[in-house]
Amino acid sequence: MPAKKSSAPAIQSRILLVDDNANGLKARKMVLEELGYGIVTAANGTTAGALRAAEFDLVVTDYKMPRMDGLELIVNLRKIEPELLIILISGFVDSLGLDEENTRADA
């Protein structure tokens, strides 16, 4: 009998998702896992900052979170892993004038 083929794609990259919005975090995780990415989630910057940045290929972080916002998290991650790819997401990007230059995010 032939071996059963797995319908799940092979894991391509490890991504850390950081957001205090549990529903948004869960939705993004589900979509990315279906695409084959290995996903780790954190509900805030403090929790994310305690993880080993070198274990991830990409960090996607929300801007506005309690305890430690996305900008503080980016600063901390850049100290540890300067070349780590980081995406900052927020509904406040335009109104606050956030961009790659003033946030140190890659996008």
N, C-alpha and C positions, 0 to 999 in steps of 0.2 A: 504494500500500500504506500503510495507516495506521501512524502511529508506535507503537512498542511502549510500553506502559505499564510504568513501573517498579513493582515490588512493594514496594520499600523506601519507608517513609514519609519525608516531608520532615523535615529536622533541626529539632527544636523548640528545644532549648537545649543549651548546652555544659556538661558536668559533668566535674569532676575527681574521680576516685576514688583514694583513698590507703589502701593496706593492704599490709602485709608478707606476708600470706597470698596467695600467687600463685593458688591455686585459687579462693578466694573472690573475688578481684579479677577473675579471668577470667569467672567465672559472672555476677557483677553486670554486668560490661561487656557480655556477650552479651545479657542480658535487656534492658538499657537501650537498646542499639543497635537491637534488634528493635522497640522502641517508638518509635524515631526520634530518640533523643538522640545528640548528638555527644559521644563519651567520650574522655577522656585519662586515662591511669593513671600512678600513681607508686607505687613500692614502699616508700617511706618519707617521713617528714615533711621531711627535708632536701632530697630531690629535688623534692617538691611545692613547698616554699618557694622554690625557684629559678625556678619558673614564674611567669608574669605573672597574678596573681589577677584582674585586670580582664578577662581573656579568658573567664572562666567565669561562668555564671549560678548555679552551685551547686557546693559542695565537700562530698563525703561522705568522712569520714576515720575510720579505726579509732582506737581509743584507745591500745592497747598496741603500740608499734613500737620497734625499736632506733634509736639515734642521736637521734631527736626524736619524742616521743610526740604524740598527737593534740591534747592540751591546749596544748603548746608551739606546734604548728602553728597552732592557732586564734588564739593571742595574736599571732603574727607576721602572720597574714593580716588580722586586725582592724586592725593598725597601718597596713596598706597600703590595704585596702578595707573600711572599717568596716561598710558595708551589705551585704557579700557574704553570701549565704545559706549556712549551714554546718550539716551534720548530723553528729553524732558517733555512731559505732556501736561497740558493744563487748559482750562477754559479761560484763563487769565493772561495767556501769552501776549496777545495784542494789546490789551488795555494796560498792562504793566510794562510794555516795551521789552519783553524778554526775547533774547535772541542768542545765537551760538556764542557770540563774542562776550556778552555780559553775564552769561550763565555758565560758561565753560562746558556746556553740553555739545555733542556733535550734531545734534538736530533737535 
